């Protein structure tokens, strides 16, 4: 039996509403949407027609991927209106000719290590969430010595978080390998999706949740006492023009970098190593620009799905922890990692992961513009110094899709024109990827060169 019907509404989570506020601001100030993208580098023999049929089947079984996001009344949290879902498939699949891509890039056909420029351009599009346009795919044939297909799945960031997008791709891969597998994915219709994690249930009453939300807001203001520095500077009216590059380590370089992370930051917390590396890479750019004193403030998304369980695919199920360091604290990698360890442990002991869930839950009722304005005001016009994520092993259960082997996969999240920079680390097939997303007019080639060189140096690449 289906776990939800086309007559249902599904509420947004608090984290969804936070992203909805960023999307509203991106549309207003950057003429773009707050989207996210997952890229698959596929080998030969990808069956496009089979993929189209698969997407239609999955879309038909999961109407949330084509449902408008709207408020049911003037006040109250927004919801997915499954009763207003557009007819299936409701998901666009765009097949681009190799000749067109070459002409657009004014270059040779992209090799496996190159990202088609149109993927970056897609990240600057708008998807009309109020009319159920939440998800699209772009397919680009790849010639040269590495023939195959590059696939970009781009979505309104509220539809999935990073982990959810990986689970969705794993589901597509499993369905393409097993035609008898059910196409429907489970979804929890509880208000705000709170039961995706037990943390929001720790406060039994609205009053207790209010106290938790206040504690998190106090925590944010404390972190923001030293105004953050970003590569783009405070918010301004600027056309969003995101580009991204992938630095991928293979073989012994990847093994050494991962071992270095576990040794320096601990087997269970390698993300702190990669956060420290990201901070030092941004500090290297600040040094190049002659900034003698900086304060770096970075949010770290915390996945609320139960460990060892698959958890929910749709909507955003994260809380946020914040880290703040100074220029002097970035100078020594080992010392910086210790600073981050202390801040993380202090936040966990103060139950700030749970408090973040409560605070974001209240955000479901706030107008999008008001919520983003409050966040900007707290951080002196910024939304932090840069965005960061470490996803661990990327979609490990997805080995092939519609006849083609998945050679590589990574996530490229959107970032507003201010702060204008994001770094995302992941592992796949024994390799290690660092994807740098940046606002093009805020980062010049010299900046990029310094940032990448510092990354490689701290990752231990000779």
C-alpha positions in Angstrom: 0.0 0.0 0.0 1.2 3.5 -0.7 2.4 5.4 2.4 0.9 8.7 1.1 -1.6 9.5 -1.6 -2.1 12.3 -4.1 -4.6 14.0 -1.7 -2.0 14.5 1.0 0.0 17.6 2.0 3.5 17.1 3.4 4.9 19.8 5.6 8.3 21.3 5.1 10.9 20.7 7.9 12.4 23.6 9.7 15.6 23.2 7.8 13.6 23.3 4.5 12.2 26.7 5.6 15.7 28.0 6.3 16.7 27.0 2.8 13.5 28.5 1.4 14.5 31.8 3.0 17.9 31.6 1.3 16.2 30.8 -2.0 13.9 33.8 -1.6 16.9 36.0 -1.0 18.8 34.5 -4.0 15.9 35.3 -6.3 15.6 38.8 -4.9 19.2 39.8 -4.8 20.9 37.4 -7.2 18.3 36.7 -9.9 18.8 33.0 -9.3 17.5 30.1 -7.1 19.1 28.2 -4.3 19.6 24.9 -6.0 21.8 21.9 -5.5 23.4 19.5 -7.9 24.7 15.9 -7.9 27.0 14.8 -10.7 27.5 11.3 -12.0 30.4 10.5 -14.4 29.1 7.5 -16.3 31.0 5.0 -18.5 29.8 3.9 -22.0 26.5 2.2 -22.7 24.2 4.5 -20.8 20.6 3.9 -22.1 18.9 7.3 -22.3 15.4 5.9 -23.2 15.6 3.4 -20.3 16.5 6.3 -18.0 13.5 8.4 -19.2 11.2 5.5 -18.4 12.8 5.0 -15.0 12.4 8.6 -14.0 8.7 8.6 -15.1 8.0 5.5 -13.0 9.8 6.9 -9.9 8.0 10.3 -10.4 4.6 8.6 -10.7 5.2 6.6 -7.5 6.6 9.7 -5.6 4.4 12.7 -6.3 6.4 14.9 -3.9 9.0 15.4 -6.7 6.4 17.2 -8.8 4.3 18.9 -6.1 4.1 22.7 -5.6 5.4 24.2 -2.3 2.9 26.7 -1.0 1.4 27.9 2.2 -2.1 26.6 2.9 -3.1 30.0 4.4 -1.8 33.5 4.9 -0.1 32.3 8.1 1.2 28.8 8.9 4.0 26.7 7.6 4.4 25.9 3.8 3.7 22.4 2.6 4.1 20.2 -0.4 0.7 20.1 -2.1 0.6 16.6 -3.4 -3.1 17.2 -4.3 -1.8 19.8 -6.8 1.1 17.8 -8.3 1.8 18.3 -11.9 1.1 15.3 -14.2 4.0 12.8 -14.3 6.8 12.7 -15.2 6.9 16.4 -14.1 10.7 16.2 -14.2 12.7 17.5 -17.2 15.4 15.4 -18.8 17.6 17.5 -21.1 19.9 15.6 -23.5 22.6 17.9 -24.9 24.5 17.1 -28.1 28.3 16.9 -27.8 28.7 19.5 -30.6 26.5 22.0 -28.7 28.5 21.5 -25.5 31.9 21.9 -27.3 30.6 25.1 -29.0 29.3 26.5 -25.7 32.6 25.7 -23.9 34.7 26.8 -26.9 37.0 23.9 -26.1 37.6 20.3 -26.8 35.1 17.7 -25.7 35.4 17.4 -21.9 37.6 14.6 -20.6 36.5 12.7 -17.5 38.3 15.3 -15.3 36.5 18.3 -16.8 33.0 19.4 -15.8 30.7 20.6 -18.6 30.2 24.3 -18.3 26.4 24.0 -18.7 26.3 22.2 -15.3 27.6 25.3 -13.7 25.1 27.4 -15.6 22.3 25.2 -14.5 23.2 25.8 -10.9 22.4 29.5 -11.4 18.9 28.8 -12.8 15.5 29.2 -11.0 13.1 26.3 -10.5 9.5 27.2 -10.0 8.7 25.4 -6.7 5.3 27.0 -6.4 4.3 25.1 -9.6 5.9 21.8 -8.8 9.2 22.3 -10.8 11.6 20.9 -8.3 13.9 18.5 -10.2 15.7 18.3 -13.5 18.4 16.3 -15.2 21.0 17.2 -17.8 22.8 14.6 -19.9 26.0 15.4 -21.8 27.8 12.8 -23.9 31.5 12.6 -23.3 34.0 11.8 -26.1 37.7 11.6 -26.3 39.7 9.0 -24.4 37.1 8.6 -21.7 33.8 8.1 -23.6 30.6 8.0 -21.7 28.0 10.4 -20.3 28.0 13.1 -17.7 24.7 13.4 -15.7 23.7 16.3 -13.5 20.7 16.1 -11.2 19.7 19.6 -10.1 17.0 20.2 -7.6 15.4 22.8 -5.4 17.4 22.4 -2.3 14.3 21.7 -0.2 13.5 18.5 -2.0 16.6 16.7 -0.7 19.5 17.4 1.5 22.9 16.1 0.5 22.4 12.7 2.1 18.8 12.4 0.7 20.1 13.1 -2.8 22.6 10.2 -2.5 19.8 7.9 -1.2 17.7 8.9 -4.2 20.4 8.1 -6.7 21.0 4.8 -4.9 17.3 4.1 -5.3 17.5 4.9 -9.1 20.5 2.6 -9.4 18.7 -0.2 -7.6 15.6 0.2 -9.7 17.5 0.2 -12.9 19.2 -3.1 -11.9 16.0 -4.7 -10.7 12.8 -4.0 -12.7 10.7 -5.7 -10.0 11.8 -3.4 -7.2 9.2 -1.0 -5.9 9.5 2.6 -7.1 8.0 4.3 -4.1 10.1 5.7 -1.3 8.9 6.1 2.3 8.1 9.5 3.7 7.1 10.7 7.1 4.1 13.1 7.2 4.7 14.2 10.8 4.7 18.0 11.2 8.1 19.2 10.2 9.3 15.7 9.7 10.5 15.7 13.3 10.2 12.0 13.8 13.1 11.5 11.3 15.2 12.0 14.4 14.5 11.6 18.1 16.2 14.9 18.9 13.2 17.1 18.4 11.1 14.9 20.7 13.4 15.6 23.7 11.3 18.7 24.5 7.8 17.6 25.2 6.2 21.0 25.4 6.2 24.1 23.3 7.6 26.0 26.2 10.6 23.6 26.5 11.1 23.8 22.8 11.0 27.6 23.0 13.8 27.5 25.6 15.9 25.3 23.4 15.4 27.6 20.4 16.4 30.6 22.6 19.5 28.7 23.7 20.4 28.1 20.1 19.9 31.8 19.2 22.1 32.8 22.1 24.7 30.4 20.8 24.5 31.9 17.3 24.9 35.5 18.7 27.9 34.4 20.7 29.6 32.9 17.6 28.8 36.1 15.7 30.4 38.4 18.3 33.4 38.6 15.9 32.0 39.5 12.5 32.7 36.9 9.9 35.0 37.4 6.9 34.1 35.9 3.5 35.7 36.0 0.0 32.7 37.9 -1.4 32.1 40.4 1.4 28.7 41.4 2.9 25.4 41.0 1.0 25.0 43.2 -2.0 22.9 43.2 -5.1 24.8 40.9 -7.5 23.9 38.5 -10.2 24.6 35.0 -8.9 27.2 33.5 -11.2 28.4 30.3 -9.6 31.2 28.1 -11.0 32.7 25.0 -9.5 35.8 22.9 -9.9 36.7 19.4 -8.6 40.0 18.4 -7.2 40.2 14.6 -7.1 42.9 12.6 -5.5 43.5 9.1 -6.6 45.6 6.1 -5.4 48.2 6.7 -2.7 47.4 10.5 -2.6 43.8 9.7 -1.6 44.8 7.0 0.9 47.4 9.2 2.5 45.0 12.1 2.8 42.2 10.0 4.4 44.7 8.4 6.8 46.1 11.8 7.7 42.5 13.0 8.5 41.8 10.1 10.8 45.2 10.4 12.5 45.0 14.1 13.1 41.2 14.5 13.8 40.2 11.1 15.1 38.7 8.0 13.4 35.2 9.2 14.1 35.6 12.9 13.3 37.6 13.2 10.1 35.2 16.0 9.0 37.1 18.3 11.5 40.3 17.7 9.5 38.6 18.7 6.3 37.0 21.7 7.9 40.4 22.8 9.2 41.9 22.3 5.7 39.1 24.4 4.2 39.6 27.2 6.8 43.4 27.3 6.0 42.7 27.4 2.3 40.4 30.4 2.7 42.9 32.0 5.0 45.6 31.6 2.3 43.4 33.7 0.0 42.9 36.3 2.7 46.6 36.5 3.1 47.1 36.9 -0.6 44.6 39.8 -0.5 46.5 41.4 2.5 43.9 40.9 5.2 45.8 40.8 8.4 43.0 40.0 10.7 40.0 37.8 10.0 37.3 35.9 11.8 36.0 32.8 10.1 32.5 31.5 11.0 31.4 28.3 9.3 28.1 26.3 9.7 28.5 22.5 9.8 25.4 20.5 8.8 24.6 17.6 11.1 22.6 14.7 9.6 19.7 13.8 11.8 19.1 10.4 10.3 19.6 7.5 12.6 23.1 5.9 12.3 23.0 2.6 10.6 19.6 3.2 9.1 18.6 4.5 5.7 16.3 7.2 7.0 14.2 9.5 4.9 15.0 10.5 1.3 12.9 13.6 0.8 13.2 17.0 2.5 16.0 18.4 4.6 16.9 16.6 7.9 19.8 18.4 9.4 20.7 20.7 12.3 23.6 23.1 12.3 26.6 23.6 14.5 28.7 26.8 14.1 32.5 27.1 14.4 34.4 30.4 14.8 38.2 30.8 14.6 40.6 33.7 14.1 43.5 34.2 11.8 46.1 33.2 14.4 44.2 30.0 15.1 44.5 28.9 11.5 48.3 29.2 11.3 48.9 25.7 12.7 46.9 22.8 11.3 47.1 20.5 14.3 46.3 23.4 16.7 43.4 24.4 14.6 41.9 20.9 14.7 42.2 21.0 18.5 40.3 24.3 18.6 37.5 22.7 16.4 37.4 19.6 18.6 36.8 21.7 21.7 34.1 23.8 20.0 32.3 20.6 18.7 32.4 18.8 22.1 31.2 21.9 23.9 28.2 22.3 21.5 27.3 18.6 21.8 27.4 18.7 25.6 25.2 21.8 25.6 22.7 19.8 23.4 22.9 22.5 20.7 22.3 19.9 17.9 18.9 19.3 19.5 18.4 23.0 20.2 19.1 23.8 16.5 16.2 21.4 15.5 13.9 23.3 17.8 15.0 26.7 16.5 14.6 25.7 12.9 11.2 24.2 13.7 9.9 27.6 14.7 11.3 29.0 11.5 8.5 27.1 9.6 6.2 29.9 10.7 8.4 32.9 9.8 8.1 34.7 6.5 11.1 33.8 4.3 12.3 37.4 4.0 12.1 38.0 7.7 14.1 34.9 8.5 17.0 35.6 6.1 17.1 39.2 7.2 17.5 38.2 10.9 20.3 35.7 9.9 22.1 38.4 7.9 21.7 41.0 10.7 23.1 38.6 13.3 26.2 38.0 11.2 26.7 41.6 10.2 25.5 41.2 6.6 26.9 37.8 6.0 25.6 34.2 6.2 28.9 32.9 7.4 32.4 32.8 5.9 31.8 29.9 3.5 29.7 26.7 3.4 31.3 23.4 4.2 30.3 19.7 4.2 32.0 16.4 4.4 29.7 13.5 3.2 32.0 10.5 3.7 31.6 7.7 1.2 29.4 9.1 -1.6 26.4 6.9 -2.6 28.3 3.7 -2.1 25.4 1.4 -3.0 25.1 3.0 -6.5 27.5 1.1 -8.8 25.7 1.5 -12.2 22.8 3.3 -13.8 20.8 2.2 -16.8 23.6 0.1 -18.3 26.6 2.4 -17.5 29.1 2.1 -14.7 29.3 5.0 -12.3 32.9 6.1 -12.6 32.7 9.0 -10.2 30.0 11.0 -8.3 30.0 14.2 -6.2 27.8 16.9 -4.9 27.9 20.6 -5.9 25.7 22.7 -3.5 24.6 26.2 -4.3 26.0 29.1 -2.2 24.6 32.7 -2.3 26.7 35.3 -4.0 27.6 36.4 -0.5 29.6 34.5 1.1 30.3 33.3 -2.4 32.3 30.1 -1.6 31.7 26.5 -0.5 33.9 23.4 -0.1 32.5 19.9 -0.1 34.6 16.8 0.5 33.6 13.2 -0.3 35.1 9.8 -1.0 34.2 7.6 -3.9 35.8 4.4 -5.4 39.0 4.9 -3.4 39.4 8.5 -4.4 38.9 11.7 -2.5 37.1 14.7 -4.0 37.1 18.4 -3.0 34.5 20.4 -4.9 34.9 24.2 -4.7 31.8 26.2 -5.6 32.4 29.9 -5.9 30.9 33.2 -7.1 33.0 34.0 -10.2 33.3 37.8 -9.7 34.5 37.3 -6.1 37.4 34.8 -6.8 40.0 35.5 -9.4 42.4 32.9 -11.0 45.2 33.9 -8.5 42.8 33.2 -5.6 41.9 29.9 -7.0 45.5 28.9 -7.5 46.4 29.8 -3.9 43.4 28.0 -2.5 44.0 24.8 -4.4 47.7 24.8 -3.6 47.0 25.2 0.1 44.4 22.4 0.0 46.9 20.0 -1.6 49.6 20.9 0.8 47.4 20.3 3.9 46.0 17.1 2.4 49.6 15.9 2.2 49.9 15.7 -1.6 53.5 16.0 -2.7 
